[in-house]
Amino acid sequence: MKQYRIPFTGLSLGTHDFEFDVDKAFFDCYDYSIVKDGNLKVSVDLHKQENMMILWFHIAGTVNLTCDVCLSTFPSKTVIEERLIVKFADDESDDMAESSEEILVLARHEHEVDIAGLLYEYINVAVPHYIKCSEQGDNITCDESVLAKLNNLAPEQHEEKQADPRWDALKNIKYN
């Protein structure tokens, strides 16, 4: 996925803009992605400084999600804003272990930053934990035929059974 690499060697200090497209081919590269398809535009503003870079990600578009209730697929609009700080460290330095969610540490000899994994993470983390058609807006509702089948398969409500009268005496026990 070379198209998601940003070469920063040779860039002057200041702000540089990069544009990327994320589609089904991108998600096909990840076997266990929550999102299987989508059409997203990614804008990256790279602020290059002497000792570090700051990358601002703006991701907007639609992703196709699967409803957890009726299993139908529907498009869901998404807008994601993220920031990443890129620091440089010597190869043998302990600073390489400082990488975190918001800070990426690269060796000084690196000449490009690969953002494919970051985009994958940002998009999948933005997906709600519970995906339901009707909660996504845009007048989308769950598939009525699937809901009817689910209601038919649901256990029937039984009236509460009478308790065995032999156990009624235990209800009167008071705990100290």
Stockholm file with secondary structure:
# STOCKHOLM 1.0

chainA/1-176         MKQYRIPFTGLSLGTHDFEFDVDKAFFDCYDYSIVKDGNLKVSVDLHKQENMMILWFHIAGTVNLTCDVCLSTFPSKTVIEERLIVKFADDESDDMAESSEEILVLARHEHEVDIAGLLYEYINVAVPHYIKCSEQGDNITCDESVLAKLNNLAPEQHEEKQADPRWDALKNIKYN
#=GR chainA/1-176 SS CGGGEEECTTCCSEEEEEEEEECHHHHHTCTTCSCCEEEEEEEEEEEECSSEEEEEEEEEEEEEEECTTTCCEEEEEEEEEEEEEEEEECTTSGGGGGCCSSEEEEETTCCEEECHHHHHHHHHHTSCSSCCGGGGCTTCCCCHHHHHHHHHHSCCCCCCCCCCGGGHHHHTCCCC
#=GC SS_cons         CGGGEEECTTCCSEEEEEEEEECHHHHHTCTTCSCCEEEEEEEEEEEECSSEEEEEEEEEEEEEEECTTTCCEEEEEEEEEEEEEEEEECTTSGGGGGCCSSEEEEETTCCEEECHHHHHHHHHHTSCSSCCGGGGCTTCCCCHHHHHHHHHHSCCCCCCCCCCGGGHHHHTCCCC
//
